[in-house]
Amino acid sequence: MPTMSWRYVKSEKSQFDELKTPSNTGILSEVFRTRYATRRSLHPTHSVAGYGCSVDWFLNEHHLDLTPCSARSPFGKIVESDGWVLMLGIGFDCCTLIHHCEELVAPQIYLRPLTETETYTCIDRHDTHYSVKLQRHLLLHRDYWQFQDQLAFSGLLKLAYWGSVTCRAFRARNLFDVTMKTLKNHADAILAKPGQRYRRM
């Protein structure tokens, strides 16, 4: 479950603690992180918490690459493992997996330049300190909803309702494939058009 902390960990506050740093991805991720997770990936802005027999494989390399959603991150590994994504009460504008494709195809468009690389200290639950370098994402107006449309039109998106909460589920590989195809045709295809309105569903 994503337990991102980009709202709290910044260049001027450059320390991330696996157990102490809160997430800014909602109450469900905080409850999972604090009560159930047996591990949290060591990443200053895009950490993921996990539980289960594969947790080490998913989370143990996240801090090794320069970008938040690299192939060795949980976002890359969920594609590699043919896993599913379940979105509870949030829309595609919050789908971090799409950043993985941005980083692979056009980092020069979607990431800060290498000259702005930042260094953070990440502390694991055993009090081991790691120096982690990070090339942060640019804050751009993005249109991620186009990928929901592509999945839905292809019959690859499952929708359900839990009371008033909309739940979306899809294979990570399917989203990866449609996003990569789009970006390989037009590397800037994710950038929202001027005046484009964002859907909230």
N, C-alpha and C positions, 0 to 999 in steps of 0.2 A: 504494500500500500504506500502511495507517495506520501512523504513527510517533509516536503520542501520547506526551506527556511530562508529563501532569498530576501524576504521582507526584514529579517532580523540580522542576518550575517552579510556584512558589506565590507568594503575596503577599509572603512574607518572602525569597524568592529569585526575584526578578521579571525575570530575564533569560533569553531564549531565543536560542540560536545555531543557525542552520540546519545547520551542519556539525558542531558540537561537542556539542550537547545530545543525549544518548542517548534512545532511545524505550523505553517500558515495555510494548510490545506483543509481546514475544517475539523469539526469535533470528532467525526468518525476516525480520522487518521490519528488524532491525539489519543483517543481511547485505545485504539489498536496499538499504537506506539508504546504507551505507558503501561498497558495491562497484559498484552498478549505477545507482542513481538519478542523474539529471542535475539534479533540482530537488526541493526540499522546500518545502511551503507555509509561510508565515510566520505560524504560530499558536502561542501559548505552551503550550497544553494539548492541542490536537487536530490537530496537523500531519499532513500526508499527503505521502509521497514518490512521485515518478513518473519514468517513462522513456517516451519515444515522441514521436510527432509532435504530439500534442495536449496535452502536459504543461503548457505555458504557460497554455492556456485553462482547464484544470482547476484549476490551483494559484495563479494570479496574483492572485486577489482575496480570498483566504481571510482576510487580516488586516483587511479593510475594514469588516466588520460587527461588531456588538457581541457576538453569540452564536456559539458554536463551530461550529454545524452549520446555518448559514443557507443561503438559496437560492444565494448566491454562493460558498459553500464547496464543496469537492470532493464533499461528501455531497449537496448540492443539485444539483450539476452532473451527477452520475452518474445521477440521475433524469431530468434534462433531456435527457441524451444517450442515454437508453434503454440504459444499460450494465448489466452483470451484476455480481453480488457473488459471490465465491467465499470460503467460510469453511473453513479448513483446521485441523481438530482443535479447533475451538472451537464453542460452542453459541450459541443465539440470545440468551442473557444478555449476550453480548459484541457484539451487533449495533448499532454506533454510528449507523447510518443511521436508526434509529427515533428518535433524539434530534432529527433534522431535523423530523419530524412534530410532536413535542412542542413544539418552538420555534414552529412555525407556528400551532398550534391553541391551546395553553394555556401560554404562558410564565409566567403567574402561578402555575401549579402546579409546574412542573418546573425553573424557574430561580430563582436568587437575585434579590432585588429590585434595582431600578435603583440604589437608595441604596447597595448593596454592590458597585457596579462597581469593578473593579480596573484598574490601568494597568501594562503590561509593556513592556519594551524587547526588540524582536526584531531580530536582526542577520542579514542575509543573507550569502551566500557571497562577496559583493563588499565586505563590511564596511560596508554601508550600514545605518544604524540607523533603526528605525521605532518610534514610540510606538503601542501597540495597547491599546485598551480592551476589557475582557472582562467579561461577565455570566456567571458560571460556573453549571454545572448543580448542582442540589441533590442530595445523596446520599440517595436514596430507595430503598426496596425496590420493585423494578419486576418485573412479569411480562411479559417479552418472548416467552416460549415460546408464548403464545397465537397469535402471528403465524406461527410455524412451523406450528402446527396448521392455521391457515386456509389457508396456501399449500399444505400437503400435501393437505388435503381437496379443494382445487380443482385438483390436479394440476400445480401451479406450482412445486413444489420438486423439485430433482434431488439424489439421494443417490448417493454412490460411496464406496468404501473403498480406502485406500491403505495396505496392511498393516493395522495396528490403528487407523489414523487415519480418522475419519469426515469426509467432505467434503460440504459443502452448497453448492448453487448456485441462484441465482434471479435474475430480472430485478429491478433496483432499482425500476422503475416498479410492478411487481406488489406488492412489499412496501409501497411508498409508498401505493398505492391502498387496500389492506386496512387499513393502520394509520390513514390519514386517515379512512376511513369509521367505524372503531371510535371514534376520538377525537371525531369530530363528533357521534356519538350520545351519548357519555359522555366528557367531557374528562378525567376521572380514571380511565379504564378501565385504564390501565397500572399504576396503583398496586396492589401485591400486597395480598391480603387478610390480615388478622391470622392468624398461624399457618400461612400458606401455605408449602408446601415447594417448594424449587427443584429442577428437574430437571437432571441432569448427563448428557448423552448424547453 
